[in-house]
Amino acid sequence: MDTMAWVTVVWVAIATNLVPDSQGTSDIMKDVTLGFGEALQHCREESQLSEDKMEEFFHFWREDFRFEEREVGCAIHCMSRYFNLLTDSHRMHHENTDRFIKSFPNGELLSKQMVEMIHECEKQHDTEADNCWRILRVAECFKLSCQRRNIAPTMEQLMAEIIMEAAP
């Protein structure tokens, strides 16, 4: 499977999940992550992402993933703009983000909670002037919030979906 497919899987997982049934919500998060990741190839050049860095996106939901590369934040910024999820001030566009999450199966179950989580993370990192670093910190905060709530997709869920999408 090519790197783009792996990267796509990782970033859609970033974009969702927060409901009582952790299996069901992690499935929603998986779908959102994969959907969000569809913009990665489009953003590769703009964010100056090497093939190695693109591959890192596949590991986003792993416990040991490190948020240390500014280029990864720039890619997330670009991907967010691609789906019109940011305002002119480079902050989350609440209505568009809500609509984006609801566009996935059962997304309405998590959209409000997810927007609130991202907003809380944005407030924590609002003083960071560099958009790429700030969005990287927000993504890290969001991931940790999802993990604490047991709604983050597992690598097994993501791998199974990637394999199913790659099958003829």
Secondary structure, 3 states (H helix, E strand, C coil): CCHHHHHHHHHHHHCCCCCCCHHHHHHHHHHHHHHHHCCHHHHCCCCCCCHHHHHHHHHCCCCCCCCCCHHHHHHHHHHHHHCCCECCCCCECHHHHHHHHHCCCCHHHCHHHHHHHHHHHHHHCCCCCCHHHHHHHHHHHHHHHHHHCCCCCCHHHHHHHHHHHHCC
